[in-house]
Amino acid sequence: MIGDDYFNLRSRIGTELLALGAALREAPGAESAGEAAVILDNLLASLKEPFVFVVVGEVNTGKSTFLNALFGQDFSKTGVMPTTDKVLYFKHGPETKLTPVTPTLVEVQAPADFLRDFHIVDTPGTNSIDSEHQLITERFVPVADLVLFVFSAMNPWGASAWQFLEKVHREWMRNVVFVLQQSDLRSPEEIQVISDYMAELCRARFGREFPLFPISGKKAYLARSGGAIGADTLLEESGFLKLEAHLNRVVQSQPARQKKLASTLQIARQLLDQLRERSVAATRNIQRRSGLLAELLTEREMQVDRTLKKLLPALEATERDYHEGVLRVAGLTNDLLATRRAFQRPPSPEDEPVRQQSLDHRLLHELHHRTGDRWRQMGLMLEEDVRQYDRYVRSQSRQVLPLPEGFGENDDRSGAESELRRRFTTRIDSALRRFVQALRLDDDIEPGIQRARQTARWLPLLIPLVAVLAGVAGWLGGWQAATIVTGSGAMLVAVVYLITQMRLASARNAILDKLEESTGTLREMLAEQLREETNHAFSKARELLEPLQYATSTVEQDAAQRMERLRRLGESLDTLAADAARLGQAG
């Protein structure tokens, strides 16, 4: 196909222009890129402008055969070559359609692929439409990329064709090509003589020579239609390859088209550079926002650590207070598990119950009494740190991040701050309460006393029994026997008393062991609670910043991908510009 290299390059340029248009729509500030989009649309439309070939010649010179061979389609069989004396303007269309434009001009639409890139103006014969010469000259020749004068090798001297050529403006003659059709009907020597004479005649009349190509349209069409044997040889003999090579050079190096390609690529490069500048600025803003968010979140973690360090003395003081409370509870444990209680009669259901002092309650009371004010002060300190961090976030991100209205501006946010303090003190108090209740100190007192009472109840029985046995032994065996029985009985009583003491001591030791082991547990529990509460206190900023960081990270990745696409698009435009320059030089 004629001009394949040019049309391939044009198609590639169109593809890159579409990619540039998509990049413009996707870029930040796309709402302001309307003018650039219009420019791109105009460039694309301009690129698609077809080549215009005007074919003139006398009747029966073989113009139809020439066109069939040139584009590989039989015009007469498609019904788009009506027998009329009108000028025909061929364009591409979905179906064959003839539309009169003027009384002497008919627009013909045909579903031929080559008409997408070439528009053909065909005359029925210069010798039969002399009145149309002015129309063709004024309307089509000035805009034609090529004017093909078809002469018959049997009669190349027809006056009408030469008269028509004289009406063509001298400036437009640079696009004129002579086609000596039906050259297979003449010998090579005759063709040479005719060619020399036509060249001499052109120099005499117009002061210049025109490219002249003797061809056989019939042979070329037979070779192209695929029905002839030895198609390659037939095509070579037709002389059509030389004509095609010349037309190819004309299409590829046509100055106006080359200038249009270069201008299109230059404008596309300018638009790309402007888009890249905007994208670079937008990417910098995104990177600035991303860096700021990372800095603010890092500062949050550091602030949480600083606040925890401020709260650490309160944790250590609470641990000391707890230790003192443990000592007091240990003394109370000795009272509750005293030996006398093992020998006291347990209260009956009818008696008024004796209310025992709860160890859990006493320990919790000691902790609240000693630490309540301290943790309220810590709540104030935590609140002040949160307020300070909020102000820092506000000052650092002003006009950069979309912060909620009033965030970090008002220092007197009493409602939210009081809620923060209440939560903090309530959660610490609840944690201490849960911790002490989990010790279940009171669970060891009553069982210990019950076990001691089970042993101690034998003493009131053993002592009278020993006395009776000692008396009987003295009566029967004398004082020595009485002494032995009394000593043995005393030892038995001592053993029972000792077992009672041991059971009370076991209960006391179980409670003291719990208290001793609980000191480390209390520190771990309070430390964990403090970390939880401190993180929660700063969670407002985190809940605000982390989604922004995620969204910014996504936008940053998109921006990086967009910059990479722009870089590749720039490389493609450079390659296309180089290819366009080489194509023009080759032509």
Backbone hydrogen bonds, N-H to C=O, Kabsch-Sander energy under -0.5 kcal/mol:
donor,donor_aa,acceptor,acceptor_aa,energy
4,D,1,M,-1.2
7,F,3,G,-3.0
8,N,4,D,-2.7
9,L,5,D,-2.3
10,R,6,Y,-3.0
11,S,7,F,-2.4
12,R,8,N,-2.2
13,I,9,L,-2.5
14,G,10,R,-2.5
15,T,11,S,-2.3
16,E,12,R,-2.2
17,L,13,I,-2.4
18,L,14,G,-2.2
19,A,15,T,-2.1
20,L,16,E,-2.6
21,G,17,L,-2.5
22,A,18,L,-2.3
23,A,19,A,-2.3
24,L,20,L,-2.3
25,R,21,G,-2.0
26,E,22,A,-1.9
27,A,23,A,-1.5
30,A,27,A,-0.9
32,S,29,G,-1.9
33,A,30,A,-1.7
37,A,33,A,-2.2
38,V,34,G,-2.2
39,I,35,E,-2.2
40,L,36,A,-2.5
41,D,37,A,-2.4
42,N,38,V,-2.3
43,L,39,I,-2.4
44,L,40,L,-2.8
45,A,41,D,-2.5
46,S,42,N,-2.6
47,L,43,L,-2.4
48,K,44,L,-1.4
49,E,46,S,-1.4
51,F,117,D,-3.1
53,F,51,F,-0.6
53,F,119,H,-2.9
54,V,52,V,-0.5
54,V,146,L,-2.5
55,V,53,F,-0.6
55,V,121,V,-3.3
56,V,54,V,-0.6
56,V,148,L,-2.6
58,E,150,V,-0.5
61,T,58,E,-1.0
66,F,62,G,-2.3
67,L,63,K,-2.7
68,N,64,S,-2.6
69,A,65,T,-2.2
70,L,66,F,-2.5
71,F,67,L,-2.3
72,G,68,N,-1.3
73,Q,68,N,-0.8
75,F,73,Q,-0.9
78,T,74,D,-1.1
79,G,75,F,-0.6
79,G,76,S,-0.6
80,V,75,F,-1.3
84,T,82,P,-1.3
87,V,104,T,-2.6
88,L,122,D,-2.6
89,Y,106,V,-2.8
90,F,88,L,-0.6
90,F,120,I,-3.5
91,K,108,V,-3.1
92,H,115,L,-0.7
93,G,110,A,-1.5
97,K,109,Q,-2.3
99,T,107,E,-3.0
101,V,105,L,-2.8
102,T,105,L,-1.7
105,L,102,T,-0.9
106,V,87,V,-2.8
107,E,99,T,-3.1
108,V,89,Y,-2.8
108,V,106,V,-0.6
109,Q,97,K,-3.2
109,Q,107,E,-0.6
110,A,91,K,-1.9
112,A,110,A,-1.7
115,L,112,A,-1.3
116,R,113,D,-2.0
117,D,114,F,-1.1
118,F,114,F,-1.8
119,H,51,F,-3.8
120,I,90,F,-1.0
121,V,53,F,-3.0
122,D,88,L,-2.8
122,D,120,I,-0.6
123,T,55,V,-1.5
126,T,57,G,-1.5
128,S,125,G,-1.8
129,I,125,G,-1.0
132,E,129,I,-2.2
133,H,130,D,-1.3
136,I,132,E,-2.6
137,T,133,H,-2.9
138,E,134,Q,-2.8
139,R,135,L,-2.5
140,F,135,L,-0.5
140,F,136,I,-1.6
141,V,136,I,-2.2
143,V,140,F,-0.5
144,A,140,F,-0.9
144,A,141,V,-0.9
145,D,52,V,-2.1
146,L,52,V,-1.5
147,V,175,N,-2.7
148,L,54,V,-3.1
148,L,146,L,-0.6
149,F,147,V,-0.7
149,F,177,V,-2.9
150,V,56,V,-3.0
150,V,148,L,-0.7
151,F,149,F,-0.6
151,F,179,V,-3.2
152,S,155,N,-0.5
153,A,181,Q,-3.0
155,N,152,S,-1.0
158,G,155,N,-0.9
162,W,158,G,-1.2
163,Q,159,A,-2.8
164,F,160,S,-2.5
165,L,161,A,-2.2
166,E,162,W,-1.7
167,K,163,Q,-0.9
167,K,164,F,-0.9
168,V,164,F,-0.6
168,V,165,L,-1.1
172,W,169,H,-1.2
173,M,169,H,-0.8
173,M,170,R,-0.7
174,R,171,E,-0.6
175,N,172,W,-1.8
176,V,173,M,-1.8
177,V,147,V,-2.6
178,F,211,P,-3.3
179,V,149,F,-3.2
180,L,178,F,-0.5
180,L,213,F,-2.0
181,Q,151,F,-2.7
181,Q,179,V,-1.2
183,S,215,I,-2.6
185,L,182,Q,-1.9
186,R,183,S,-1.5
191,I,187,S,-2.6
192,Q,188,P,-2.2
193,V,189,E,-2.1
194,I,190,E,-2.7
195,S,191,I,-2.5
196,D,192,Q,-2.5
197,Y,193,V,-2.4
198,M,194,I,-2.7
199,A,195,S,-2.1
200,E,196,D,-2.2
201,L,197,Y,-2.6
202,C,198,M,-2.1
203,R,199,A,-2.1
204,A,200,E,-2.1
205,R,201,L,-2.6
206,F,202,C,-3.0
207,G,202,C,-0.8
207,G,203,R,-0.7
208,R,202,C,-1.0
213,F,178,F,-1.8
215,I,180,L,-2.6
216,S,238,S,-1.8
220,A,216,S,-2.4
221,Y,217,G,-2.6
222,L,218,K,-2.5
223,A,219,K,-2.6
224,R,220,A,-2.3
225,S,221,Y,-2.5
226,G,222,L,-0.7
227,G,222,L,-0.7
228,A,222,L,-0.8
231,A,228,A,-0.5
234,L,230,G,-2.5
235,L,231,A,-2.6
236,E,232,D,-2.3
237,E,233,T,-2.5
238,S,234,L,-1.3
239,G,235,L,-0.5
239,G,236,E,-1.0
240,F,235,L,-0.7
241,L,235,L,-0.6
243,L,239,G,-1.1
244,E,240,F,-2.9
245,A,241,L,-2.5
246,H,242,K,-2.1
247,L,243,L,-2.9
248,N,244,E,-2.8
249,R,245,A,-2.1
250,V,246,H,-2.5
251,V,247,L,-2.8
252,Q,248,N,-2.6
253,S,249,R,-2.5
254,Q,250,V,-0.8
258,Q,254,Q,-3.0
259,K,255,P,-2.9
260,K,256,A,-2.0
261,L,257,R,-2.6
262,A,258,Q,-2.8
263,S,259,K,-3.0
264,T,260,K,-2.7
265,L,261,L,-2.6
266,Q,262,A,-2.3
267,I,263,S,-2.7
268,A,264,T,-2.7
269,R,265,L,-2.4
270,Q,266,Q,-2.2
271,L,267,I,-2.8
272,L,268,A,-2.6
273,D,269,R,-2.8
274,Q,270,Q,-2.5
275,L,271,L,-2.6
276,R,272,L,-2.9
277,E,273,D,-2.4
278,R,274,Q,-2.2
279,S,275,L,-2.7
280,V,276,R,-3.1
281,A,277,E,-2.4
282,A,278,R,-2.7
283,T,279,S,-2.9
284,R,280,V,-2.5
285,N,281,A,-2.1
286,I,282,A,-2.4
287,Q,283,T,-3.0
288,R,284,R,-2.7
289,R,285,N,-2.6
290,S,286,I,-3.1
291,G,287,Q,-2.9
292,L,288,R,-2.5
293,L,289,R,-2.8
294,A,290,S,-2.4
295,E,291,G,-2.4
296,L,292,L,-2.8
297,L,293,L,-2.6
298,T,294,A,-2.3
299,E,295,E,-2.7
300,R,296,L,-1.9
301,E,297,L,-2.0
302,M,298,T,-2.5
303,Q,299,E,-2.8
304,V,300,R,-2.7
305,D,301,E,-2.2
306,R,302,M,-2.6
307,T,303,Q,-2.8
308,L,304,V,-2.5
309,K,305,D,-2.1
310,K,306,R,-1.8
311,L,307,T,-1.8
312,L,308,L,-1.0
315,L,311,L,-1.6
316,E,312,L,-2.4
317,A,313,P,-2.8
318,T,314,A,-2.4
319,E,315,L,-2.0
320,R,316,E,-2.0
321,D,317,A,-2.8
322,Y,318,T,-2.5
323,H,319,E,-1.9
324,E,320,R,-2.3
325,G,321,D,-2.6
326,V,322,Y,-2.5
327,L,323,H,-1.9
328,R,324,E,-2.0
329,V,325,G,-2.6
330,A,326,V,-2.5
331,G,327,L,-1.9
332,L,328,R,-2.3
333,T,329,V,-2.3
334,N,330,A,-1.8
335,D,331,G,-1.6
336,L,332,L,-2.6
337,L,333,T,-2.1
338,A,335,D,-1.2
341,R,338,A,-0.9
342,A,338,A,-0.6
342,A,339,T,-1.4
343,F,339,T,-0.8
343,F,340,R,-0.7
344,Q,340,R,-0.6
351,D,348,S,-0.9
355,R,353,P,-0.6
356,Q,354,V,-0.6
358,S,356,Q,-0.5
362,R,358,S,-2.2
363,L,359,L,-2.7
364,L,360,D,-2.5
365,H,361,H,-2.6
366,E,362,R,-2.2
367,L,363,L,-2.1
368,H,364,L,-2.6
369,H,365,H,-2.6
370,R,366,E,-2.0
371,T,367,L,-2.7
372,G,368,H,-1.9
375,W,371,T,-2.4
376,R,372,G,-1.6
377,Q,373,D,-2.1
378,M,374,R,-2.0
379,G,375,W,-1.9
380,L,376,R,-1.8
381,M,377,Q,-2.3
382,L,378,M,-2.7
383,E,379,G,-2.5
384,E,380,L,-2.2
385,D,381,M,-2.0
386,V,382,L,-2.3
387,R,383,E,-2.4
388,Q,384,E,-2.4
389,Y,385,D,-2.5
390,D,386,V,-2.6
391,R,387,R,-2.1
392,Y,388,Q,-2.0
393,V,389,Y,-2.7
394,R,390,D,-2.3
395,S,391,R,-2.5
396,Q,392,Y,-2.3
397,S,393,V,-1.9
398,R,394,R,-0.5
400,V,397,S,-2.2
401,L,397,S,-2.3
403,L,401,L,-1.7
407,F,404,P,-2.0
409,E,406,G,-1.7
410,N,406,G,-0.9
411,D,409,E,-0.6
414,S,412,D,-1.7
417,E,413,R,-2.4
418,S,414,S,-2.7
419,E,415,G,-1.9
420,L,416,A,-1.9
421,R,417,E,-2.5
422,R,418,S,-2.9
423,R,419,E,-2.4
424,F,420,L,-2.4
425,T,421,R,-2.8
426,T,422,R,-2.4
427,R,423,R,-2.9
428,I,424,F,-2.3
429,D,425,T,-2.6
430,S,426,T,-2.7
431,A,427,R,-2.2
432,L,428,I,-2.4
433,R,429,D,-2.4
434,R,430,S,-2.7
435,F,431,A,-2.2
436,V,432,L,-2.6
437,Q,433,R,-2.6
438,A,434,R,-1.8
439,L,435,F,-0.7
439,L,436,V,-1.0
440,R,436,V,-0.8
443,D,440,R,-0.8
444,D,441,L,-1.6
445,I,442,D,-0.7
446,E,442,D,-0.9
448,G,444,D,-1.1
449,I,445,I,-2.4
450,Q,446,E,-2.6
451,R,447,P,-2.4
452,A,448,G,-2.1
453,R,449,I,-2.7
454,Q,450,Q,-2.0
455,T,451,R,-1.1
456,A,452,A,-3.1
457,R,453,R,-2.0
458,W,455,T,-1.6
459,L,456,A,-1.2
461,L,458,W,-0.6
462,L,458,W,-2.8
463,I,459,L,-2.3
465,L,461,L,-1.5
466,V,462,L,-3.1
467,A,463,I,-2.2
468,V,464,P,-2.7
469,L,465,L,-2.7
470,A,466,V,-2.7
471,G,467,A,-2.2
472,V,468,V,-2.5
473,A,469,L,-2.6
474,G,470,A,-2.3
475,W,471,G,-2.3
476,L,472,V,-2.2
477,G,473,A,-3.6
478,G,473,A,-0.5
478,G,474,G,-1.2
482,A,478,G,-2.1
483,T,479,W,-2.6
484,I,480,Q,-2.2
485,V,481,A,-2.6
486,T,482,A,-2.6
487,G,483,T,-2.7
488,S,484,I,-2.7
489,G,485,V,-2.7
490,A,486,T,-2.4
491,M,487,G,-2.2
492,L,488,S,-2.1
493,V,489,G,-2.5
494,A,490,A,-2.5
495,V,491,M,-2.3
496,V,492,L,-2.3
497,Y,493,V,-2.6
498,L,494,A,-2.8
499,I,495,V,-2.7
500,T,496,V,-2.1
501,Q,497,Y,-2.3
502,M,498,L,-2.6
503,R,499,I,-2.3
504,L,500,T,-2.1
505,A,501,Q,-3.0
506,S,502,M,-2.5
507,A,503,R,-1.8
508,R,504,L,-2.4
509,N,505,A,-3.1
510,A,506,S,-2.1
511,I,507,A,-1.9
512,L,508,R,-2.9
513,D,509,N,-2.8
514,K,510,A,-1.9
515,L,511,I,-2.4
516,E,512,L,-2.5
517,E,513,D,-2.7
518,S,514,K,-1.9
519,T,515,L,-0.6
519,T,516,E,-0.8
521,T,517,E,-1.1
522,L,518,S,-2.9
523,R,519,T,-1.7
524,E,520,G,-2.1
525,M,521,T,-2.8
526,L,522,L,-2.9
527,A,523,R,-2.7
528,E,524,E,-2.4
529,Q,525,M,-2.3
530,L,526,L,-2.8
531,R,527,A,-2.3
532,E,528,E,-2.4
533,E,529,Q,-2.7
534,T,530,L,-2.8
535,N,531,R,-2.5
536,H,532,E,-2.2
537,A,533,E,-2.4
538,F,534,T,-1.6
539,S,536,H,-1.4
542,R,538,F,-1.5
543,E,539,S,-3.4
544,L,540,K,-1.1
545,L,541,A,-3.0
546,E,542,R,-2.9
548,L,544,L,-0.9
549,Q,545,L,-2.8
550,Y,546,E,-2.6
551,A,547,P,-2.8
552,T,548,L,-2.8
553,S,549,Q,-2.6
554,T,550,Y,-2.2
555,V,551,A,-2.5
556,E,552,T,-2.8
557,Q,553,S,-2.2
558,D,554,T,-2.4
559,A,555,V,-2.7
560,A,556,E,-2.4
561,Q,557,Q,-2.4
562,R,558,D,-2.6
563,M,559,A,-2.7
564,E,560,A,-2.0
565,R,561,Q,-2.3
566,L,562,R,-2.5
567,R,563,M,-2.2
568,R,564,E,-2.5
569,L,565,R,-2.6
570,G,566,L,-2.5
571,E,567,R,-2.2
572,S,568,R,-2.4
573,L,569,L,-2.4
574,D,570,G,-2.2
575,T,571,E,-2.4
576,L,572,S,-2.7
577,A,573,L,-2.5
578,A,574,D,-2.2
579,D,575,T,-2.5
580,A,576,L,-2.8
581,A,577,A,-2.2
582,R,578,A,-2.4
583,L,579,D,-2.5
584,G,580,A,-2.2
585,Q,581,A,-2.1
586,A,582,R,-2.7
587,G,583,L,-1.9
